[in-house]
Amino acid sequence: MRLLLLLLTAVLAQSLVRVPLTRRKSLRRTLWEHGILGTHKLDFSNRYSSAGREATTEPLVNYMDNEYFGTISIGTPPQDFSVVFDTGSANLWVPSVSCSSAACTNHRRFNPQMSSSYQSSNEKVSISYGTGSISGVLAFDTVQVGDIVALKQGLVLTESESIFLFYSHFDGILGLGYPSLSVSGVAPVFDTMWSEELISEDIFSVYLSSGEGSVVVFGGSDDSLYTGSLHWVPVTEQKFWQITIDSVSLNGEVVACPDGCQAIVDTGTSVIAGHPDAISGIQKAIGAKPDIYGLYHVSCDTVSSLPDIVITINGRSYSLPASGYINKFPGSCSSGFQSTAGPWILGDIFIREYFVVFDRGNNRVGFAPAVKS
């Protein structure tokens, strides 16, 4: 269900348009192109000392406020891929040249034979996303995220992908959930960064913008991207980044979670998802009506008069204006609320309004109003 929510609006809004990778050239690629980096040995032991490193920032591409993805490199020499940095999963996967599914052939594919640092485990792995799945082989290789180089990182090279991924504008997914969520017990990339002392703090943070400047910061946060102070909320289950919502209100009345409910802070979902009855009430209150695809639309003329949605978390009120929870496309305005059978999901609609810090060291999540770009 999660990835369908992320993809469906963009698919219906327009046909597939490939977005070019936009990132400054990495250190590894520069060294390789100048013949300085050897083909059989990659040694960053001096660069990454036991004292750890400063935070590194990974820029993200924003596609229609529905997908945010950045560029990573895998292998030696590096092969580039665009990936969603997804707090709702924990595995890294990209398509393999062994995959002939339409979803794979429509994206960049990793070629193990072109990487001198590649190691295969021959272990078959499958990951289900509710609307479909991917399957492939577990492997290990060098992975670079921003300026951080993780050696022998576990990842899945897909050999089969469901058709729903055909329409994605990213190649793969880099999961940032807890290790207990990882398939086959593979250490997530962030855990590798921490265990190999490549970052100095056991945290990462996310800033999503409707314009430019969206980033993931590994090993720290950036106080220039938010106002005021961070408000901390404890993680209730160390699997997803799961927290407790106190209530959801509209026009001063509680419309959902009157006794509290569980929610996942999820960068891999574009919408806010909640229990069907509650979401139905919200759709009705904002005048949203379903189309034949199950998406809810409002009149674009009414957006400026729609009320704020207020989500109370750990005693603090987080207000979402209609300009934030209504997705605007040419000739169409759609609701950013969707139903789900599981815990509530605070996706990109929420994260665009609030800078989020994910603190693994203290098992908590921090929120502060995001600076508008």
C-alpha positions as CSV (number, residue, x, y, z in Angstrom):
1,M,0.0,0.0,0.0
2,R,2.8,2.5,0.9
3,L,4.4,2.6,-2.5
4,L,1.1,2.7,-4.3
5,L,0.2,5.8,-2.3
6,L,3.5,7.4,-3.3
7,L,3.2,6.5,-7.0
8,L,-0.5,6.6,-7.9
9,T,-1.0,10.4,-8.0
10,A,2.0,11.0,-10.1
11,V,1.0,8.2,-12.5
12,L,-2.4,9.7,-13.0
13,A,-1.2,13.2,-13.3
14,Q,1.0,12.7,-16.3
15,S,2.9,10.1,-18.3
16,L,6.4,8.9,-17.3
17,V,9.1,11.5,-17.6
18,R,12.6,10.4,-16.7
19,V,14.4,12.8,-14.3
20,P,18.1,13.2,-14.8
21,L,20.4,12.5,-11.9
22,T,21.6,15.8,-10.4
23,R,24.5,15.6,-8.0
24,R,28.0,16.9,-7.8
25,K,30.6,14.4,-8.9
26,S,31.7,12.1,-6.0
27,L,35.2,11.8,-4.7
28,R,35.3,8.1,-5.7
29,R,34.2,8.9,-9.3
30,T,36.7,11.8,-9.6
31,L,39.6,9.6,-8.5
32,W,38.5,6.8,-10.8
33,E,38.2,9.1,-13.9
34,H,41.7,10.4,-13.2
35,G,43.2,7.0,-12.8
36,I,44.1,7.5,-9.1
37,L,41.7,5.0,-7.6
38,G,42.8,1.3,-8.0
39,T,40.6,-1.3,-9.4
40,H,41.1,-3.9,-6.7
41,K,41.5,-2.1,-3.4
42,L,39.6,0.8,-2.0
43,D,41.1,2.1,1.3
44,F,39.4,4.9,3.2
45,S,40.8,3.9,6.6
46,N,42.8,7.1,7.0
47,R,39.9,9.4,5.9
48,Y,37.4,7.8,8.2
49,S,39.1,7.7,11.6
50,S,37.7,6.3,14.8
51,A,36.7,9.8,15.8
52,G,34.0,9.7,13.2
53,R,33.1,12.4,10.6
54,E,31.0,15.5,10.4
55,A,27.5,15.3,9.0
56,T,27.1,14.8,5.3
57,T,24.2,16.2,3.2
58,E,22.5,14.2,0.4
59,P,20.5,16.4,-1.9
60,L,17.1,15.2,-3.1
61,V,15.2,15.7,-6.4
62,N,11.5,16.6,-5.9
63,Y,9.2,15.1,-8.5
64,M,5.8,16.8,-8.4
65,D,5.8,16.7,-4.5
66,N,5.1,12.9,-4.8
67,E,8.6,11.4,-5.0
68,Y,11.8,12.5,-3.4
69,F,15.0,10.7,-4.4
70,G,18.8,11.2,-4.4
71,T,21.8,9.6,-6.1
72,I,24.0,7.0,-4.6
73,S,26.8,5.0,-6.1
74,I,27.4,1.2,-5.9
75,G,30.5,-0.8,-6.9
76,T,34.0,-0.1,-8.1
77,P,34.0,1.8,-10.4
78,P,30.8,3.4,-9.1
79,Q,27.5,2.9,-10.8
80,D,24.9,5.6,-10.0
81,F,21.3,5.0,-9.0
82,S,18.5,7.2,-7.9
83,V,16.9,5.9,-4.7
84,V,14.1,6.9,-2.3
85,F,15.5,7.4,1.2
86,D,12.7,5.5,2.9
87,T,12.2,5.5,6.7
88,G,9.4,3.0,6.2
89,S,11.7,0.1,5.1
90,A,15.2,-1.1,6.0
91,N,16.8,-2.7,2.9
92,L,18.7,-1.2,0.0
93,W,17.8,-2.6,-3.4
94,V,18.4,-1.6,-7.0
95,P,17.6,-3.4,-10.3
96,S,20.1,-5.9,-11.6
97,V,21.0,-6.6,-15.2
98,S,19.7,-10.1,-14.5
99,C,16.2,-8.7,-14.2
100,S,14.0,-8.7,-17.3
101,S,10.8,-7.3,-15.7
102,A,9.5,-4.2,-17.4
103,A,10.0,-2.2,-14.2
104,C,13.7,-3.1,-14.3
105,T,14.3,-2.5,-18.0
106,N,12.8,0.9,-17.6
107,H,15.4,1.9,-15.0
108,R,19.2,1.8,-14.5
109,R,20.4,-1.7,-13.7
110,F,23.5,-2.7,-11.7
111,N,26.0,-4.9,-13.4
112,P,28.0,-7.0,-10.9
113,Q,30.6,-8.0,-13.5
114,M,31.6,-4.4,-13.8
115,S,32.4,-4.1,-10.1
116,S,35.7,-5.4,-8.7
117,S,34.4,-5.0,-5.1
118,Y,31.2,-7.1,-5.7
119,Q,30.5,-10.1,-3.5
120,S,27.5,-12.4,-4.0
121,S,25.9,-14.5,-1.2
122,N,23.6,-16.5,-3.6
123,E,20.8,-16.0,-1.1
124,K,17.4,-15.3,-2.6
125,V,15.5,-12.5,-1.0
126,S,11.9,-11.2,-1.5
127,I,10.4,-8.0,-0.2
128,S,6.6,-7.3,-0.3
129,Y,5.1,-3.9,-0.4
130,G,1.4,-4.8,-0.4
131,T,0.7,-3.7,-3.9
132,G,3.5,-5.8,-5.3
133,S,7.0,-7.1,-4.5
134,I,10.6,-7.3,-5.6
135,S,12.8,-10.4,-5.5
136,G,16.4,-10.9,-6.1
137,V,19.8,-12.0,-4.7
138,L,21.5,-10.7,-1.6
139,A,24.9,-9.2,-2.4
140,F,27.6,-7.0,-0.8
141,D,29.5,-4.1,-2.4
142,T,30.8,-0.6,-1.7
143,V,28.0,2.0,-1.4
144,Q,28.6,5.7,-1.4
145,V,25.9,8.1,0.0
146,G,27.0,11.8,-0.3
147,D,30.6,11.8,0.9
148,I,30.2,8.6,3.0
149,V,31.6,5.4,1.6
150,A,30.4,2.2,3.3
151,L,32.4,-1.0,2.5
152,K,30.7,-4.4,2.1
153,Q,27.2,-3.0,2.4
154,G,24.5,-5.6,2.1
155,L,21.9,-4.9,-0.7
156,V,19.4,-6.7,-2.8
157,L,19.9,-6.9,-6.6
158,T,16.4,-7.4,-8.0
159,E,15.7,-10.2,-10.5
160,S,12.0,-9.5,-10.6
161,E,9.9,-6.5,-9.9
162,S,6.1,-6.0,-9.9
163,I,4.7,-3.8,-12.7
164,F,3.7,-1.0,-10.3
165,L,7.4,0.0,-10.0
166,F,7.5,0.6,-13.8
167,Y,6.1,4.1,-13.2
168,S,8.5,5.2,-10.5
169,H,11.0,7.9,-11.3
170,F,13.6,6.3,-9.0
171,D,15.6,3.2,-9.6
172,G,15.5,1.7,-6.1
173,I,15.0,2.2,-2.4
174,L,17.4,2.8,0.5
175,G,15.6,1.8,3.7
176,L,16.3,3.8,6.9
177,G,14.1,1.9,9.3
178,Y,15.4,-0.2,12.3
179,P,17.4,-3.3,11.7
180,S,14.5,-5.5,12.9
181,L,12.6,-4.4,9.8
182,S,15.4,-5.6,7.5
183,V,14.9,-8.7,5.4
184,S,17.5,-11.5,6.0
185,G,19.0,-9.5,8.9
186,V,21.0,-7.3,6.6
187,A,22.4,-4.2,8.4
188,P,20.7,-1.1,6.9
189,V,23.0,1.4,5.3
190,F,22.6,3.9,8.2
191,D,23.6,1.2,10.7
192,T,26.7,0.4,8.6
193,M,27.6,4.1,8.6
194,W,27.4,4.2,12.4
195,S,29.1,0.8,13.0
196,E,32.0,1.7,10.7
197,E,32.3,5.1,12.5
198,L,31.7,7.0,9.3
199,I,29.4,9.5,11.1
200,S,29.9,11.2,14.5
201,E,26.3,11.1,15.7
202,D,23.8,8.3,15.5
203,I,21.1,10.4,13.9
204,F,19.9,11.6,10.5
205,S,17.4,14.3,9.5
206,V,15.1,15.0,6.6
207,Y,14.1,18.3,5.0
208,L,11.5,18.2,2.2
209,S,10.6,21.2,0.2
210,S,8.0,22.0,-2.4
211,G,10.7,23.9,-4.2
212,E,14.4,23.1,-4.3
213,G,16.8,22.3,-1.5
214,S,15.4,19.0,-0.1
215,V,18.0,17.0,1.7
216,V,18.8,14.1,4.0
217,V,21.5,14.9,6.5
218,F,23.4,11.9,7.8
219,G,25.1,12.1,11.2
220,G,23.5,15.4,12.3
221,S,20.9,18.0,11.5
222,D,20.9,21.5,10.1
223,D,19.4,24.3,12.2
224,S,19.2,26.6,9.2
225,L,16.4,24.4,7.8
226,Y,14.0,24.8,10.7
227,T,12.7,27.5,13.1
228,G,12.3,27.3,16.9
229,S,13.3,24.3,18.9
230,L,13.0,20.6,18.2
231,H,10.2,18.8,20.0
232,W,11.1,15.2,20.8
233,V,8.7,12.3,20.7
234,P,9.7,8.7,21.9
235,V,9.6,5.8,19.4
236,T,7.0,3.3,20.6
237,E,8.3,0.3,18.6
238,Q,11.8,0.0,17.3
239,K,11.0,-1.3,13.8
240,F,9.4,1.5,11.9
241,W,9.9,5.0,13.2
242,Q,6.6,4.6,15.1
243,I,5.2,7.2,17.5
244,T,1.9,8.0,19.2
245,I,-0.5,10.6,17.9
246,D,-2.7,12.2,20.7
247,S,-5.5,13.3,18.4
248,V,-6.4,14.7,15.0
249,S,-8.6,17.8,14.9
250,L,-10.4,20.0,12.4
251,N,-12.2,23.3,13.2
252,G,-11.4,22.7,16.9
253,E,-13.1,19.3,17.0
254,V,-11.4,15.9,17.3
255,V,-12.1,13.9,14.1
256,A,-9.6,11.0,14.7
257,C,-7.6,9.3,17.4
258,P,-9.6,10.6,20.3
259,D,-7.8,8.1,22.6
260,G,-4.5,8.3,20.7
261,C,-3.3,6.1,17.9
262,Q,0.0,4.8,16.5
263,A,1.6,6.4,13.5
264,I,4.7,5.9,11.3
265,V,6.8,8.8,10.2
266,D,7.5,7.7,6.7
267,T,9.5,9.5,4.0
268,G,8.6,6.8,1.5
269,T,4.9,7.7,1.4
270,S,3.7,10.9,-0.2
271,V,0.4,11.3,1.7
272,I,-1.1,11.1,5.2
273,A,-2.9,7.8,5.7
274,G,-5.2,6.9,8.5
275,H,-8.1,4.7,9.5
276,P,-10.8,4.5,6.8
277,D,-13.7,6.0,9.0
278,A,-11.6,8.9,10.2
279,I,-10.2,9.6,6.7
280,S,-13.7,9.5,5.3
281,G,-14.8,12.1,7.8
282,I,-11.9,14.3,6.9
283,Q,-12.7,14.0,3.2
284,K,-16.3,14.9,3.8
285,A,-15.4,17.9,5.9
286,I,-13.1,19.4,3.3
287,G,-15.6,18.6,0.5
288,A,-13.4,16.0,-1.3
289,K,-15.1,13.6,-3.6
290,P,-13.7,10.4,-5.1
291,D,-13.0,9.8,-8.8
292,I,-13.1,6.4,-10.6
293,Y,-9.5,5.7,-9.4
294,G,-10.3,6.3,-5.7
295,L,-8.5,9.6,-5.5
296,Y,-10.4,12.4,-3.7
297,H,-10.6,15.8,-5.3
298,V,-11.7,19.3,-4.2
299,S,-12.6,22.4,-6.2
300,C,-9.4,24.4,-6.6
301,D,-11.4,27.5,-6.0
302,T,-12.1,26.4,-2.4
303,V,-8.5,25.6,-1.3
304,S,-7.9,29.0,0.2
305,S,-10.9,28.7,2.5
306,L,-10.3,25.1,3.7
307,P,-9.5,24.7,7.5
308,D,-6.2,23.6,8.9
309,I,-5.8,20.0,10.1
310,V,-4.2,19.9,13.5
311,I,-2.3,16.7,14.6
312,T,-1.4,16.7,18.3
313,I,1.7,14.7,19.2
314,N,3.1,14.4,22.7
315,G,1.2,17.4,23.8
316,R,2.3,19.6,20.9
317,S,-0.1,20.8,18.1
318,Y,1.2,20.5,14.5
319,S,-1.0,22.4,12.1
320,L,-1.3,21.5,8.4
321,P,-2.7,24.2,6.1
322,A,-4.8,23.4,3.1
323,S,-2.0,24.5,0.9
324,G,0.0,21.7,2.4
325,Y,-2.5,18.8,2.4
326,I,-4.1,19.6,-1.1
327,N,-2.0,18.4,-4.1
328,K,-2.3,20.9,-7.0
329,F,-2.0,19.8,-10.6
330,P,-3.0,21.6,-13.8
331,G,-6.7,21.6,-13.7
332,S,-7.0,19.4,-10.6
333,C,-6.7,19.6,-6.8
334,S,-6.6,16.3,-4.9
335,S,-6.7,15.5,-1.2
336,G,-3.5,14.3,0.4
337,F,-5.4,12.0,2.8
338,Q,-5.7,8.3,2.1
339,S,-7.1,5.3,4.0
340,T,-5.0,2.5,5.4
341,A,-5.7,-0.5,7.5
342,G,-2.6,-0.3,9.6
343,P,-1.1,2.5,11.8
344,W,-1.4,6.0,10.6
345,I,1.3,7.2,8.2
346,L,2.7,10.7,8.4
347,G,4.2,11.0,5.0
348,D,5.7,13.8,2.9
349,I,2.7,16.1,3.3
350,F,3.5,16.3,7.0
351,I,7.3,16.3,6.6
352,R,7.2,19.2,4.2
353,E,5.8,21.3,7.0
354,Y,8.1,20.0,9.7
355,F,11.8,19.3,9.7
356,V,12.3,15.8,11.2
357,V,15.3,14.4,13.1
358,F,15.5,10.6,13.5
359,D,17.6,9.9,16.6
360,R,18.6,6.2,16.8
361,G,20.9,6.8,19.8
362,N,17.9,7.8,21.9
363,N,15.1,6.2,20.0
364,R,13.2,9.3,19.4
365,V,12.0,11.6,16.6
366,G,12.3,15.4,16.7
367,F,10.0,17.9,14.9
368,A,10.4,21.6,14.3
369,P,8.7,23.9,11.8
370,A,10.5,23.7,8.4
371,V,11.9,26.8,6.8
372,K,9.9,27.4,3.6
373,S,12.0,27.7,0.4
